[in-house]
Amino acid sequence: MSDAPIPSRVAWSVRDFCSHFSVSRATVYRAFDAGLLVRLKLGRKTLIPDDSVQAWWSSIQKAG
């Protein structure tokens, strides 16, 4: 994984998150269920707050 900074935004769509981090939707939903990522619903759209993404990324880098 790269040490490049993650682009900052208010929230990420599941699609954008999957694309940026090269993970599957199933991986994202497992992370939601495990409490590793926060899920926000806006109507039918599922969003991931940026602070949750930044915390997840920090934990991945510490573990790896």
JOZIZI-V223264 format. One record per residue. RES is the residue in three letters. OMEGA is omega in whole degrees, 0 to 359 (* if undefined). NEAR is the number of other C-alpha atoms within 8 Angstrom. D_LAST is the distance of its C-alpha to the last C-alpha in Angstrom with 2 decimals. Layout:
# JOZIZI-V223264
RES OMEGA NEAR D_LAST
RES OMEGA NEAR D_LAST
This chain:
# JOZIZI-V223264
MET 183 2 9.13
SER 175 3 11.62
ASP 180 4 11.91
ALA 180 4 15.25
PRO 177 4 16.39
ILE 177 5 16.73
PRO 182 4 20.48
SER 175 5 22.03
ARG 179 6 24.45
VAL 180 6 26.03
ALA 181 8 24.61
TRP 169 11 23.03
SER 178 10 24.75
VAL 181 11 22.89
ARG 180 7 23.96
ASP 179 8 22.67
PHE 180 11 19.27
CYS 181 12 19.04
SER 183 8 20.33
HIS 185 6 18.12
PHE 179 6 14.75
SER 176 7 16.21
VAL 180 9 15.99
SER 174 7 19.08
ARG 180 9 21.34
ALA 178 6 20.87
THR 179 8 17.12
VAL 182 12 18.17
TYR 173 8 20.95
ARG 177 8 18.89
ALA 174 10 16.68
PHE 183 11 20.10
ASP 180 7 21.40
ALA 181 7 18.51
GLY 180 7 18.98
LEU 176 8 15.60
LEU 178 12 17.69
VAL 181 9 21.29
ARG 173 9 23.95
LEU 177 8 27.18
LYS 175 8 30.18
LEU 190 7 32.69
GLY 178 4 35.38
ARG 184 5 33.85
LYS 175 7 30.88
THR 180 10 27.47
LEU 177 12 25.56
ILE 180 14 22.23
PRO 183 12 22.80
ASP 180 11 20.92
ASP 176 6 19.96
SER 178 10 18.27
VAL 180 10 16.33
GLN 179 9 15.35
ALA 178 8 14.29
TRP 181 10 12.24
TRP 178 8 10.50
SER 180 8 9.95
SER 178 8 8.56
ILE 182 8 6.02
GLN 178 7 5.14
LYS 182 6 5.59
ALA 186 5 3.80
GLY * 4 0.00
